């Protein structure tokens, strides 16, 4: 949520390794998309106490995973991102599926 707030307020300069040298449409899209990143944080935190029966948590985490896939596509097309973004990609594409698998296991018990 903190990184999303920073990117909404500062735009591309709020991104690790960021630069103001982007076209206005990219700046606009970045800030808009970060509102969703900001919004998913409280959903995830509010549902952790109900992990075994929370479709909202599954949906929110799945969205984070798909965002990680989108970042991988960017990496493929544009090149390696900042190390902080690489860490986020790992968390989103490896960590999130582990949490979803754990959630499913807990819900079966």
C-alpha positions as CSV (number, residue, x, y, z in Angstrom):
1,X,0.0,0.0,0.0
2,X,2.9,2.4,0.8
3,X,4.5,1.9,-2.6
4,X,1.1,2.4,-4.3
5,X,0.5,5.6,-2.4
6,X,3.9,6.9,-3.4
7,X,3.4,6.1,-7.0
8,X,-0.1,7.8,-7.0
9,X,1.4,10.9,-5.5
10,X,4.8,11.0,-7.2
11,X,4.0,9.2,-10.5
12,X,6.9,7.6,-12.3
13,X,9.4,9.2,-9.8
14,X,7.8,7.1,-7.1
15,X,8.8,3.9,-8.7
16,X,12.2,2.5,-7.6
17,X,14.6,3.6,-10.3
18,X,11.8,5.7,-11.8
19,X,12.1,8.7,-14.1
20,X,9.8,11.6,-15.0
21,X,10.7,11.0,-18.6
22,X,7.6,9.1,-19.6
23,X,4.8,10.3,-21.8
24,X,1.7,11.7,-20.0
25,X,-0.4,8.6,-20.9
26,X,2.0,6.3,-19.1
27,X,2.1,8.6,-16.1
28,X,-1.7,8.7,-16.1
29,X,-2.1,4.9,-16.4
30,X,0.6,4.2,-13.7
31,X,-1.2,6.4,-11.2
32,X,-4.6,4.9,-12.0
33,X,-3.4,1.3,-11.7
34,X,-1.8,2.1,-8.4
35,X,-5.2,3.0,-6.9
36,X,-6.1,-0.7,-7.4
37,X,-2.8,-1.8,-5.8
38,X,-3.6,0.5,-2.9
39,X,-7.1,-0.9,-2.6
40,X,-6.2,-4.6,-2.5
41,X,-4.0,-4.3,0.6
42,X,-6.8,-3.7,3.1
43,X,-8.9,-6.5,1.4
44,X,-6.1,-9.0,1.9
45,X,-5.4,-7.9,5.5
46,X,-9.1,-7.9,6.5
47,X,-9.6,-11.4,5.2
48,X,-6.6,-13.1,6.8
49,X,-8.6,-13.9,9.9
50,X,-11.1,-15.7,7.7
51,X,-8.6,-17.4,5.4
52,X,-10.4,-20.7,5.3
53,X,-13.6,-19.3,3.9
54,X,-12.7,-16.1,2.0
55,X,-13.4,-16.0,-1.7
56,X,-12.5,-12.3,-1.5
57,X,-9.0,-13.2,-0.3
58,X,-8.6,-15.8,-3.1
59,X,-9.7,-13.2,-5.7
60,X,-7.4,-10.4,-4.3
61,X,-4.4,-12.8,-4.2
62,X,-5.2,-14.0,-7.7
63,X,-5.3,-10.5,-8.9
64,X,-1.8,-9.9,-7.4
65,X,-0.6,-13.0,-9.1
66,X,-1.9,-11.9,-12.5
67,X,-0.2,-8.5,-11.9
68,X,3.1,-10.4,-11.4
69,X,2.5,-12.1,-14.7
70,X,2.0,-8.7,-16.3
71,X,5.3,-7.5,-14.8
72,X,7.0,-10.6,-16.3
73,X,5.6,-9.6,-19.7
74,X,7.0,-6.1,-19.2
75,X,10.4,-7.6,-18.3
76,X,10.3,-9.7,-21.5
77,X,9.4,-6.8,-23.7
78,X,11.3,-3.9,-22.1
79,X,14.1,-5.4,-20.1
80,X,15.0,-6.2,-16.5
81,X,13.4,-3.8,-14.1
82,X,14.8,-2.4,-10.9
83,X,15.8,-5.0,-8.2
84,X,12.9,-3.9,-6.0
85,X,10.5,-4.7,-8.9
86,X,12.3,-8.1,-9.4
87,X,11.6,-8.9,-5.8
88,X,8.0,-7.9,-6.2
89,X,7.7,-10.2,-9.2
90,X,9.1,-13.1,-7.2
91,X,6.7,-12.4,-4.3
92,X,3.7,-12.1,-6.7
93,X,4.4,-15.1,-8.9
94,X,5.9,-17.5,-6.3
95,X,4.8,-16.3,-2.9
96,X,1.2,-15.7,-3.7
97,X,0.5,-19.1,-5.2
98,X,2.0,-20.6,-2.0
99,X,-0.4,-18.6,0.1
100,X,-3.3,-19.6,-2.1
101,X,-2.3,-23.3,-1.8
102,X,-2.1,-22.8,2.0
103,X,-5.5,-21.2,2.0
104,X,-7.0,-24.1,0.1
105,X,-5.4,-26.6,2.4
106,X,-6.7,-24.8,5.5
107,X,-10.2,-24.7,4.0
108,X,-10.2,-28.5,3.5
109,X,-9.5,-29.2,7.1
